[in-house]
Amino acid sequence: MNMTKSFVLSLILFNWLPCLSQSTTYDIVIKNISVIDVQNLKIIPKQTIHIKDERIAKIERSKKYKKIVSDTIIDGTGKFILSGFWDMHIHICWKENLNNLYPTLFSYGITGVRDMGGDIKILTKFKNQVKGNPHSGPTLFGAGPILDGEKPVHLDFSVPLTQNNVRKVLDSLYFQKIDFLKVYSLLPKTVLDSIANYSKAKKIPFAGHVSEYVTPEEASILGQKSFEHLNRLEDLQNDTIRLSAFIGLAKSNNTWICPTLIIYKRKAEFAKNVFYAHSLYNELDNDLKTEWEQVKKKRQNKILTEEELLQTQERYKNQKKLVKRFYDNGIPLLLGTDFAGMQFIYPGYSLHEEMALLQDLGIPPFEILKMATINPTLFLGISKLYGTVEENKMADLIILNENPVTDIRNTLNINTVLKAGKIVKK
């Protein structure tokens, strides 16, 4: 009799346990979607992604008849999913109301940004806002003010440095918890040496322009973590031996490059009196619009000779070749746009322009997607939380209607964007 009761009880438990395992309610479930595994360069079809709170709780192969318990179910049939994009060179911390750009950035799949120079109080405010409400804006890393020489290029958001004040300024920024130090074009070699030593001692990176007073080789040896744009790097192009030596040096020093190729495209367009128009213009801050129109008027009044025009276009061609050379030789690249640092660069949209330019150079879409997703998280040291579609990582995700691996321009065909497990664009 006891054996019979035990058998019945076991049978009940056997049938009841699967029900218990299915009782977890997820916030969002995305079913039957193709995961773009950027890290391993493959597409994994027919996956179901379960999201709870801010994280990816579970990923499994889709099962036709399995019951899904979720507040929101997204049918991913025929669609593709990957981690959110990062704009690693942007300026949004120079005016209080520029966080109204966040929905625009989300709409283009940008869930993380690196602000490359602005007001430290605004930076702190925006970071605290996103920390308190992760769905309110992209994950933000920033430098605060630009560090430049005694007579800065940009007065508004720069701190002039000399040997007399460098330690005091760096201490102030460090105690205000900036994420890195932004160096600029006119820093003397002695001051840059001091910044490099401070950076090493405090374990806080420095990144930015290559100073006019050092060579790219010297900046790499000093430990400058990223070179922004192609400033000074173009000097290497006509010396094959020097360029090859720099590439080896940069790789050994883990020097990254954020080429912002889109700004050189714009400069080439300006030379031909072409000023790229986009519907996003109407949403821009009025101060930006005024600046852009002033630049447009100034350029239109400057007529280039045929020779000058040819030189401008040749320079742009060489800039593209240089970026391809860096990629071919294994220099890690970051994607950035320099929004608000360069005119007629549109927030969000121009990151997709940057990706298209790299594809046109012959860089495979998988590699470009890696630059937009994984590379930033490796650079910032946050790859345990961001950058790939994996269990336990933050649910910062983009659902695309078309496959970006066949054509990177398909990144513009966005269906849904999630930030920290919540839909922020549909």
PyMOL commands that set and color helices and strands:
alter all, ss='L'
color gray80, all
select helices_A, chain A and resi 2-21+96-107+120-132+166-175+189-202+216-222+233-236+240-252+261-271+279-283+286-300+306-328+349-360+365-380+408-412
alter helices_A, ss='H'
color red, helices_A
select strands_A, chain A and resi 26-37+42-52+55-61+70-75+80-83+85-90+110-115+139-142+146-148+158-160+181-183+206-208+226-228+256-258+397-400+414-419+422-425
alter strands_A, ss='S'
color yellow, strands_A
deselect
rebuild
show_as cartoon
